[in-house]
Amino acid sequence: MFFGLAWYWWLAIVAVLVISIPFKIKFMKGWTKRQQRKDQRGKWGDDE
């Protein structure tokens, strides 16, 4: 097979990728929200 890996290893790799994609999307959404909150706090904190 490809790169000397058996078909079941490719199946396992694809399964891990498919399972991890929603977690990555959720993490990235949470990360952007945290960054936005941090930026807002910094802006208002400097004004006071």
N, C-alpha and C positions, 0 to 999 in steps of 0.2 A: 504493500500500500504506500501511501504518501509518507515520505521521510522515514520509512521503516517502521511505522506504527501500525498495529493491527486495527481493523475496523472498529472494534469495541472501544479502543482508546479514543478514536475520533468521536465516537458517540458520547463518551463520557465528557470530553472537552466541550463539545457542543452543548450538552446538557448543563454543564457548569456555567457557560456563558449565558445561556438563555435564562437560567435562574438568577444570575447576578445582575442582569441588565435592569430590572425594576428596582433593585436595591440601590444601584448606582444613580438612577434617576431620582429616587427619593432623597438620597444623600445630597445630590447636587442642588435640589430645590431647597432643602434645609440649610445648606451652606450659603446660598445666595440670600435667603431670608436673614440669617445671622449677620452676614456682611452688611446688608442694608440697615439692620437695626443698629449695628455698631457705628456705621457712618452717620446715621441720624443723631445718635447720642453724642458723637463727637462734634457735630455741627452745633447742636443746641447747647452743649456744654461749654463751647468756646464763647458763645454769645453772652452767657450769664456773667 
